[in-house]
């Protein structure tokens, strides 16, 4: 898979760094903010370069946290007070996007 361009990487990381506590954006929201439709490209940037920004604030369109990072992300969401919705049996959670979605300026 080709690597994303440096300007795309920088733009994604800038947007993610600007997401305030208690708020999230979907991969598609981040892409749209930088004038792109490349939600998967945003995911690739986050996978390779996202450890220095608040990666837990970028979620799937369903509101679910990043794959394979659900436990670590939950710690951040609880610390920040991010609105969560739990499944009926309490085994699964997602972000309440109606309350937590960040709309970038």
N, C-alpha and C positions, 0 to 999 in steps of 0.2 A: 504494500500500500504506500503511495507517495506521501511524503511528509508535508504538512501544511506550510504555507509560506510564512516567513517571519512576521510580516505585518499582520497577518490573520491571527497568528499566535499572540502577538502583543495586544491586539484589539480585544481578543477574547479575555485575556488575563486582566486587562484594564477594566472591562465591564464587570467581571466576577469580583475583582477587588473593591468595586464600588457598591456592591450589594450590602445594604445595612443589616445589622443583627436583626433576628426575628423575621427576616424576609428571605425569599427564594426566587429564583428564575428557572424556567425550564431550559433545556439545551436549545430548544427552538426560540425561546424568548431572547437568549443571549445572541443567537445568530441574527435574529431580526433586528436587534439593537445596533448591530454593526453593518446592517444592510445586506445580509446574506440569508440564504435559505439552508445553509449547511449545518443543520443540527448535529449530524453525525461527525462533522469536522470539529464542532465544539467539543463533542465527547472525546475525540482523539486528542485534542489539545489538553483537555482536563486530565486524561489518562497519562500523558507524557510530561506535561509541564505544570499541572495544577496543584502540586503539593505546597507551593508557597503562597497560595491564595485561599480564601475560605471555600474550598471545594464542596463542602457539604451544603452550600447554599445554591448549588445547581442540581436540579432534580429532573426526573423523567416527567413527561407531560401528564402522567397519571398522578403525580405528586409523590411517587415512591422515591426513596433516596437512591444514590448511586449504587449500582449493582456491586455486591461483595463488600460493601462498606456500611451496611445498615446499622451495625452495632456501634461503630465509631461515630457515625453521623448522628445517631440518636443521642449520644452523650453531648454533642454540640447543640442539638436542638433543645434538649432539656436545659442546658446551661443558659442558652440565649432566650428561652421562653417562646420558641417557635410554635405556632399553633399546629397541633397534630390531630389526626383522626385515626382511631384504632378499629380494627376489625371486631366483629361481635365476640369472638372468642379470645381477643386480646393478643393474638399471636403475630399480627401483622399491623403495620402502621403506614401512614402516608402523611404528607404535609397537607394541611387544609389550605389549598390554593386560593380559595375565596377570601381568606383572611391574610395570607402570607405572601401572595404574589407581588413581587416588586416590579414596577413599571419604570424603566429608566427614562431619564429626561432626554 
